[in-house]
Amino acid sequence: MRAKSQFAVGSFQQQFDRLICARELEDILLNCGPKKRRPAQLPPSRLIAGLVFHVMQDCGNLACNVKQLTGQQISDSALSQRRENLPWRVFEQIMDCALSAKADPTRHPEAFYHQRRLLGIDGSQFSVSNTPQNKKSFVKAASRRMKAAFGKVGLCVLTELGLHNPVAATVGMAGMSEQELARPLVGKLPPQSLLLGDRAYGLGCWIKRIRDAYPAGDRDYLFRVKANCKAKVLEVLPDGSAWVEITVEGQRIQLREIQGQVRRPGGQWSSVRLWTSLKDWQACPAGELLALYGRRWEQEVFYKELKVDMRSAELLKSHTEMTAAQEIAALILAHAILVEQRMAAAAQGGVEVLRISFKKTLHFLEPLWLL
């Protein structure tokens, strides 16, 4: 997917209003936004829309793109000051309201497994430029050789697999770990969903969090587990999986464990160990779940789209910790808008959503523009 071409102003405003309606946005700004001293030349709602519009463009600075969207001429420095005055809580509330599950079982069967919505969870990082403000805020990670060249801003996204749609997201300030960022997302799992996660989530504490948050058991999980995680085997099931028991904070939890060998095309075999809440081994056999876990890699493809395809620079363009977090939030909101466009194109073409490539579409349309 690629958002390198100019996104039409009228079309963008329509899609942005569909993502979050004007009344919801105004309510958020009224409750969490900056105090009003006098009528603003550029209302905060238009500034936020302009920022999302800006990250979808291939050229032009923020002032140029805000003028294109709103018709108002404001310098980059003035826009930066206005962004610094916007509390981060505003963007958290906007993402909570705007991001949601979109897949339909009838039109998007590839996004479901046995009527359960497939979700992925994982963290990533963006690099920030070495401005004096960022150097004070961010501690560069140290490796075996030397410190990293740039500071990092972390984020964690709950993604709808099959669409690459962000369902919920948290963006970190300086020093926040992936586990800290991921913890609030537990409470945002849609009903009848199946969460896929790597070994960072295949821990007893995560199993307990999901069970405690959803006592009814309508949210399932399929996590990869480290080899040294202890579990007591209670029963070996006919499909080769096992019913095991783990102890978390003095509480005994029973779940299903699957072990197997997997291999990428042309690669080496590797051992995989999974924990899942899917108890029915006949409806969900071990081999099927091992293959299903491979869908977790769609989370990595989502991050590639977010960090590479949607951006024309290696570093975030923001110069402070606050504006860097805002830029990431704008990218996530912009990606949600593009998911809607991709879904509409797939419906018209009668194909799966992920078969739609904006990059290839642009490649085929460029010769027509020349003519």
BADRENZA-730663 format. One record per residue (C-alpha): residue number from 0; x, y, z. Coordinates in Angstrom, 1 decimal, padded with zeros to 4 digits. Example, Ala and Ser with C-alpha at 12.3 -4.5 7.8 and 13.67 -1.06 7.14 Angstrom:
[0 [012.3 -004.5 007.8]]
[1 [013.7 -001.1 007.1]]
***
This chain:
[0 [000.0 000.0 000.0]]
[1 [001.2 003.5 -000.8]]
[2 [-000.1 006.9 000.0]]
[3 [002.6 008.8 -001.9]]
[4 [000.2 010.5 -004.3]]
[5 [-001.8 013.6 -003.5]]
[6 [-005.0 012.8 -001.6]]
[7 [-007.8 015.0 -002.9]]
[8 [-008.9 017.6 -000.4]]
[9 [-012.7 017.0 -000.8]]
[10 [-012.3 013.3 -000.6]]
[11 [-010.1 013.5 002.4]]
[12 [-012.4 015.7 004.4]]
[13 [-015.3 013.4 003.7]]
[14 [-013.3 010.3 004.8]]
[15 [-012.0 012.1 007.9]]
[16 [-015.6 013.1 008.9]]
[17 [-016.6 009.4 008.5]]
[18 [-013.7 008.3 010.7]]
[19 [-014.7 010.7 013.5]]
[20 [-017.7 013.0 013.2]]
[21 [-017.3 016.8 013.9]]
[22 [-019.5 016.7 017.0]]
[23 [-017.4 013.9 018.6]]
[24 [-014.2 015.8 017.8]]
[25 [-015.6 019.0 019.3]]
[26 [-016.7 017.2 022.4]]
[27 [-013.2 015.8 022.9]]
[28 [-011.6 019.2 022.4]]
[29 [-014.1 020.8 024.8]]
[30 [-013.3 018.3 027.6]]
[31 [-009.6 017.7 027.0]]
[32 [-008.4 020.5 024.7]]
[33 [-006.7 023.8 025.5]]
[34 [-008.5 026.6 027.2]]
[35 [-010.0 029.1 024.8]]
[36 [-008.8 032.7 025.2]]
[37 [-010.1 034.2 022.0]]
[38 [-011.5 032.8 018.7]]
[39 [-008.7 030.8 017.1]]
[40 [-007.5 031.7 013.6]]
[41 [-007.2 027.9 013.0]]
[42 [-009.6 025.8 015.2]]
[43 [-007.9 022.8 016.9]]
[44 [-010.2 020.5 015.0]]
[45 [-009.0 021.8 011.7]]
[46 [-005.4 021.6 012.9]]
[47 [-005.8 017.9 013.7]]
[48 [-007.4 017.2 010.4]]
[49 [-004.6 019.1 008.7]]
[50 [-002.0 017.0 010.5]]
[51 [-003.6 013.8 009.3]]
[52 [-003.9 015.2 005.8]]
[53 [-000.2 016.2 005.9]]
[54 [001.1 012.7 006.7]]
[55 [-000.8 011.4 003.7]]
[56 [001.0 013.7 001.3]]
[57 [004.2 013.0 -000.6]]
[58 [005.4 016.6 -000.7]]
[59 [005.0 020.0 001.0]]
[60 [005.5 021.0 004.6]]
[61 [002.8 021.1 007.2]]
[62 [002.0 024.8 006.6]]
[63 [001.6 024.1 002.8]]
[64 [-000.7 021.1 003.3]]
[65 [-002.8 022.8 006.0]]
[66 [-003.3 025.8 003.6]]
[67 [-004.4 023.3 000.9]]
[68 [-006.9 021.7 003.2]]
[69 [-008.2 024.8 005.1]]
[70 [-007.3 027.7 002.8]]
[71 [-005.6 029.4 005.8]]
[72 [-002.0 030.6 005.6]]
[73 [-000.1 029.9 008.9]]
[74 [003.6 029.4 009.3]]
[75 [005.2 026.2 010.3]]
[76 [006.5 027.7 013.6]]
[77 [003.0 028.9 014.5]]
[78 [001.5 025.5 013.8]]
[79 [004.2 023.9 016.0]]
[80 [003.3 026.2 018.8]]
[81 [-000.4 025.3 018.4]]
[82 [000.5 021.5 018.4]]
[83 [002.5 021.9 021.6]]
[84 [-000.6 023.4 023.3]]
[85 [-002.7 020.3 022.4]]
[86 [-002.7 017.9 025.3]]
[87 [-001.8 014.3 024.4]]
[88 [-005.1 013.2 026.0]]
[89 [-006.9 014.7 023.0]]
[90 [-005.2 012.3 020.5]]
[91 [-005.8 009.4 022.9]]
[92 [-009.5 010.2 022.9]]
[93 [-009.6 010.6 019.1]]
[94 [-008.0 007.2 018.5]]
[95 [-010.4 005.6 021.0]]
[96 [-013.4 007.1 019.1]]
[97 [-012.1 006.7 015.5]]
[98 [-010.5 003.3 015.6]]
[99 [-012.7 000.2 015.5]]
[100 [-013.1 -003.2 013.9]]
[101 [-014.4 -003.1 010.3]]
[102 [-014.4 -006.7 009.0]]
[103 [-017.7 -008.3 008.1]]
[104 [-017.9 -012.1 008.3]]
[105 [-019.8 -012.3 005.0]]
[106 [-017.7 -009.9 002.9]]
[107 [-014.3 -010.6 004.6]]
[108 [-014.2 -014.3 005.6]]
[109 [-010.3 -014.2 005.5]]
[110 [-010.4 -011.9 008.6]]
[111 [-012.2 -014.6 010.7]]
[112 [-011.5 -018.1 012.1]]
[113 [-014.6 -020.1 013.1]]
[114 [-016.6 -016.9 013.5]]
[115 [-013.8 -015.3 015.6]]
[116 [-012.3 -012.0 014.5]]
[117 [-008.6 -012.4 014.0]]
[118 [-006.5 -009.8 015.8]]
[119 [-002.8 -009.3 016.1]]
[120 [-000.9 -007.4 018.8]]
[121 [002.7 -006.2 018.7]]
[122 [004.9 -003.2 019.4]]
[123 [007.3 -001.2 017.2]]
[124 [009.4 002.0 017.2]]
[125 [009.8 005.2 015.2]]
[126 [013.1 007.1 015.0]]
[127 [013.1 010.8 015.9]]
[128 [015.6 013.4 014.7]]
[129 [018.4 014.6 016.9]]
[130 [016.9 018.0 017.8]]
[131 [018.0 019.5 021.2]]
[132 [014.5 018.9 022.6]]
[133 [014.5 015.2 021.5]]
[134 [018.0 014.6 022.9]]
[135 [016.8 015.7 026.3]]
[136 [013.6 013.6 026.2]]
[137 [014.8 010.3 024.6]]
[138 [017.6 008.0 025.9]]
[139 [019.2 006.3 023.0]]
[140 [019.3 002.5 023.3]]
[141 [022.7 001.0 023.7]]
[142 [023.9 -002.0 021.7]]
[143 [027.0 -004.1 021.8]]
[144 [028.9 -001.6 019.7]]
[145 [027.6 001.8 020.5]]
[146 [024.4 003.8 021.2]]
[147 [021.7 004.0 018.6]]
[148 [022.0 006.9 016.2]]
[149 [018.5 008.2 017.0]]
[150 [016.0 008.2 019.8]]
[151 [013.0 006.0 019.6]]
[152 [009.2 006.5 020.2]]
[153 [007.4 003.2 020.9]]
[154 [003.9 002.3 020.0]]
[155 [001.7 -000.8 020.2]]
[156 [-001.2 -001.5 017.9]]
[157 [-004.1 -004.0 018.0]]
[158 [-004.6 -004.8 014.4]]
[159 [-007.4 -006.5 012.6]]
[160 [-005.8 -009.2 010.4]]
[161 [-007.1 -009.7 006.9]]
[162 [-007.6 -005.9 006.6]]
[163 [-004.5 -004.5 008.3]]
[164 [-006.9 -002.2 010.2]]
[165 [-005.8 -000.6 013.4]]
[166 [-008.5 -001.4 016.1]]
[167 [-006.8 000.4 019.0]]
[168 [-003.3 001.9 019.6]]
[169 [-001.1 003.4 022.3]]
[170 [001.8 005.6 021.6]]
[171 [004.6 005.9 024.2]]
[172 [006.4 008.8 025.7]]
[173 [010.1 008.5 026.5]]
[174 [011.2 005.4 028.3]]
[175 [007.9 003.4 028.0]]
[176 [008.3 -000.3 027.3]]
[177 [006.3 -002.4 024.9]]
[178 [004.6 -004.2 027.8]]
[179 [003.5 -000.9 029.4]]
[180 [002.1 000.2 026.0]]
[181 [000.3 -003.1 025.4]]
[182 [-001.4 -003.5 028.7]]
[183 [-004.2 -001.0 028.1]]
[184 [-005.1 -002.7 024.9]]
[185 [-006.3 -005.8 026.7]]
[186 [-009.5 -003.9 027.6]]
[187 [-010.2 -003.0 023.9]]
[188 [-010.6 -006.5 022.4]]
[189 [-013.8 -006.8 020.3]]
[190 [-016.3 -009.5 021.3]]
[191 [-015.8 -012.9 019.7]]
[192 [-012.2 -012.3 018.8]]
[193 [-009.0 -014.4 018.6]]
[194 [-005.8 -012.6 019.6]]
[195 [-002.5 -013.7 018.1]]
[196 [000.8 -012.7 019.7]]
[197 [004.4 -013.6 019.8]]
[198 [006.6 -014.7 022.7]]
[199 [006.4 -011.3 024.3]]
[200 [002.7 -012.1 025.1]]
[201 [003.0 -015.8 025.6]]
[202 [003.3 -015.3 029.4]]
[203 [001.2 -016.3 032.3]]
[204 [000.5 -012.7 033.3]]
[205 [-001.1 -012.1 029.9]]
[206 [-003.2 -015.2 030.1]]
[207 [-004.5 -014.0 033.5]]
[208 [-005.1 -010.4 032.2]]
[209 [-007.4 -011.7 029.5]]
[210 [-009.2 -014.1 031.7]]
[211 [-009.8 -011.4 034.4]]
[212 [-010.9 -008.8 031.9]]
[213 [-013.4 -011.1 030.2]]
[214 [-014.8 -013.7 032.6]]
[215 [-017.4 -014.8 030.1]]
[216 [-014.6 -016.2 027.9]]
[217 [-015.7 -014.6 024.6]]
[218 [-012.1 -013.4 023.8]]
[219 [-009.7 -016.1 022.8]]
[220 [-005.9 -016.1 022.4]]
[221 [-003.2 -017.9 020.5]]
[222 [000.2 -017.0 021.8]]
[223 [003.7 -018.3 021.1]]
[224 [005.5 -019.3 024.2]]
[225 [009.2 -019.5 025.2]]
[226 [010.6 -023.0 025.7]]
[227 [011.5 -022.4 029.4]]
[228 [007.9 -021.5 030.4]]
[229 [006.7 -024.2 032.9]]
[230 [003.5 -026.0 032.4]]
[231 [002.1 -029.3 034.0]]
[232 [000.7 -031.7 031.4]]
[233 [-002.7 -033.0 032.5]]
[234 [-003.8 -034.8 029.3]]
[235 [-002.5 -035.5 025.8]]
[236 [-005.2 -035.0 023.3]]
[237 [-005.7 -037.2 020.1]]
[238 [-004.5 -034.4 017.8]]
[239 [-001.1 -034.2 019.5]]
[240 [-001.9 -031.1 021.6]]
[241 [-002.1 -031.3 025.4]]
[242 [-004.2 -030.0 028.2]]
[243 [-001.8 -028.2 030.6]]
[244 [-001.9 -026.3 033.8]]
[245 [000.1 -023.2 034.7]]
[246 [000.4 -021.2 037.9]]
[247 [000.1 -017.4 037.8]]
[248 [000.2 -015.4 041.1]]
[249 [-000.9 -018.4 043.0]]
[250 [-003.8 -019.1 040.7]]
[251 [-004.0 -022.3 038.6]]
[252 [-005.0 -021.8 035.0]]
[253 [-005.8 -024.6 032.5]]
[254 [-005.2 -024.2 028.8]]
[255 [-004.2 -026.0 025.7]]
[256 [-000.6 -026.3 024.5]]
[257 [000.5 -027.1 021.0]]
[258 [004.0 -028.0 019.9]]
[259 [005.2 -028.5 016.3]]
[260 [007.7 -027.8 013.6]]
[261 [007.2 -025.1 011.0]]
[262 [009.3 -023.8 008.1]]
[263 [009.2 -020.8 005.9]]
[264 [009.5 -021.4 002.1]]
[265 [013.1 -022.4 001.5]]
[266 [014.0 -021.9 005.2]]
[267 [015.0 -024.1 008.1]]
[268 [012.7 -025.9 010.4]]
[269 [012.0 -024.3 013.7]]
[270 [010.2 -025.5 016.8]]
[271 [007.0 -023.6 017.8]]
[272 [005.2 -023.8 021.1]]
[273 [001.7 -022.3 021.5]]
[274 [-000.8 -021.6 024.3]]
[275 [-004.4 -021.2 023.4]]
[276 [-007.8 -020.9 025.0]]
[277 [-009.4 -022.9 022.1]]
[278 [-010.4 -026.1 023.9]]
[279 [-012.1 -028.0 021.2]]
[280 [-009.3 -030.0 019.5]]
[281 [-011.8 -031.5 016.9]]
[282 [-013.1 -028.1 015.7]]
[283 [-009.6 -026.5 016.0]]
[284 [-007.0 -029.2 015.4]]
[285 [-003.4 -028.6 016.3]]
[286 [-002.1 -028.5 012.7]]
[287 [-004.7 -025.9 011.8]]
[288 [-003.7 -023.6 014.7]]
[289 [000.0 -023.9 013.8]]
[290 [-000.8 -022.8 010.3]]
[291 [-003.1 -020.0 011.7]]
[292 [-000.3 -018.6 013.9]]
[293 [001.5 -017.7 010.7]]
[294 [-001.1 -015.0 010.1]]
[295 [000.5 -013.1 013.0]]
[296 [003.1 -011.9 010.4]]
[297 [000.5 -009.7 008.9]]
[298 [001.2 -007.5 011.9]]
[299 [004.7 -006.9 010.6]]
[300 [003.3 -006.1 007.2]]
[301 [001.0 -003.6 008.8]]
[302 [004.0 -001.8 010.4]]
[303 [005.8 -001.8 007.1]]
[304 [002.8 000.0 005.5]]
[305 [002.7 002.4 008.4]]
[306 [006.4 003.1 008.6]]
[307 [007.7 002.7 005.0]]
[308 [004.9 002.9 002.5]]
[309 [003.1 005.9 004.1]]
[310 [006.2 008.0 004.7]]
[311 [008.7 009.7 002.5]]
[312 [011.4 010.1 005.2]]
[313 [013.2 007.7 007.5]]
[314 [012.8 009.9 010.6]]
[315 [009.7 011.5 012.1]]
[316 [009.6 015.2 011.1]]
[317 [008.6 016.4 014.5]]
[318 [011.1 018.1 016.8]]
[319 [009.7 017.4 020.2]]
[320 [008.4 014.4 022.2]]
[321 [004.8 015.7 022.1]]
[322 [004.7 016.5 018.4]]
[323 [006.4 013.2 017.6]]
[324 [003.7 011.2 019.4]]
[325 [001.1 013.4 017.6]]
[326 [002.6 012.5 014.2]]
[327 [002.5 008.8 015.0]]
[328 [-001.2 009.1 016.0]]
[329 [-001.9 011.0 012.7]]
[330 [-000.2 008.2 010.8]]
[331 [-002.4 005.6 012.5]]
[332 [-005.6 007.6 011.7]]
[333 [-004.5 008.1 008.1]]
[334 [-003.9 004.4 007.8]]
[335 [-007.5 003.7 009.1]]
[336 [-008.8 006.1 006.3]]
[337 [-006.8 004.2 003.7]]
[338 [-008.2 000.9 005.0]]
[339 [-011.7 002.2 004.2]]
[340 [-010.6 003.1 000.7]]
[341 [-009.0 -000.4 000.2]]
[342 [-012.2 -002.1 001.4]]
[343 [-014.3 000.0 -001.0]]
[344 [-012.0 -000.9 -003.9]]
[345 [-012.0 -004.6 -003.0]]
[346 [-015.8 -004.7 -002.8]]
[347 [-016.0 -003.1 -006.3]]
[348 [-013.4 -005.5 -007.7]]
[349 [-014.8 -008.6 -006.0]]
[350 [-011.4 -009.6 -004.5]]
[351 [-009.9 -009.9 -001.0]]
[352 [-009.0 -006.6 000.7]]
[353 [-005.3 -007.4 000.9]]
[354 [-005.2 -008.1 -002.9]]
[355 [-005.6 -004.3 -003.5]]
[356 [-002.2 -002.6 -003.8]]
[357 [-002.2 001.2 -004.1]]
[358 [001.4 001.0 -005.2]]
[359 [000.6 -001.2 -008.2]]
[360 [-002.5 000.9 -009.0]]
[361 [-000.4 004.0 -009.1]]
[362 [002.1 002.3 -011.3]]
[363 [-000.6 001.4 -013.9]]
[364 [-002.2 004.8 -013.8]]
[365 [000.9 006.9 -014.2]]
[366 [001.1 006.3 -018.0]]
[367 [-002.6 007.4 -018.3]]
[368 [-001.7 010.7 -016.7]]
[369 [001.0 011.3 -019.2]]
[370 [-001.5 010.8 -022.0]]
***
